C-alpha cells in the first residue's frame, strides 16, 4: 500500500535576529544586524500509511508543531521532499486542502462572538459542502461529540471542553482524510480528555482517517497510538512501536506487594531493587524476563496479601529519553 504521508529529509531553518541589550545594542543592530540560524527541524524522514494513528512526541521546542505546519502547508520547508495524499503540501492546492485538517489546541478557529453553528456555516461555504452532506455530517458529529446543547451558544461563553469539541467539529465538516492534531486535549480535565480520545478512535474506525497527534498527555498516546515518532532538538530519534520503545528504555517491571507486617528493605535485597517501602507496601524493580520467577519466589518467602505487576508509567519513560539522551541516531 502506498503511504499517505511521505517525508524525506525534511529540514526547516530560521534566521533569528540577535539583539544586544540596551540603547547601544539597538543602535548597533540598526546598522549591522546579527542573525543566528535556528534548526527547528533537521533531516527528518518517515512514512505514514492510510488509517494509522501515530503519536508525535518530544519536549517543548523539539520541532513537533513546526513539522505539522510544514505538512499542512502553512510553512515552506528549507529542504526535503514532502508528499501528503500525493500533493506537495506547501503548494496548497485546493484539492489538497480538502483532504487535510489541522487542529491546534492553543489556537481558536471559531468566531469568538458568534455561536459555533455560525462558524460551521462559514466552513461549509469555504469547502463548498452541499446542503445534504452538511446535514449528514453535522448529525454524525453532533451525536459523537454530544454537541446538542452548545451549538447555539456564543463561543466565548463555552467552557474549554465545549469549545474544543466544537473546534473538532468545525475541522471535520469537510470529512478530511488526514488529521493533524497539535495538543487537542491541552487544558481539558481528565473526563473530557477521555471523551475526546473516544471520539477520535470512533472517527478513525468509521472513516479510516489518518491521524498524526502531538500531546504532552501520555494517556492520549497510550490510548490512541501503537506507533510513535520521537523528535528531539529537531531530529527524529525514534520511529516504531510504542511497546517496543517501553521495553527498550525500561527493561524492568515493577512488582508491588502488600504483606501483613511492615518489612525492611534488606529483606528484599535478593529479589530486586527496592524502589519504595511504606509500611506493609513494597515496590520492587525487577528485570522483565525475571518477573514471573521473582513473583513466585516472593510468594514462597513471605505471606503476601496482595501483588500487582506493572510497567513503568509512560511519562517516566519519555522523560528519561529526553533527560538522559537514551536515544540516538
Secondary structure, 3 states (H helix, E strand, C coil): CCCCEEEEEEEEEEEEEECCCHHHHHHHHHHCCEEEEEEEEEEEEEEECCCCEEEEECCCCCCHHHHHHHHCCCCCCCEEEEEECCECHHHCCHHHHCCEEEEECCCCCCCCCCEHHHHHHHHHHHHCCCHHHHHHHHHHHHHHHCCCCCCCCEHHHCCHHHHHHHHHHHHHCCCCCEEEEECCCCCCCHHHHHHHHHHHHHHHHHHCCEEEEECCCHHHHHHHCCEEEEEECCEEEEEEEHHHHHHHHCCEEEEEEEECCCCCHHHHCCCCEEEEEECCEEEEEEEHHHHHHHHHHHHHHCCEEEEEEECCCHHHHHHHHHHCCCCCC
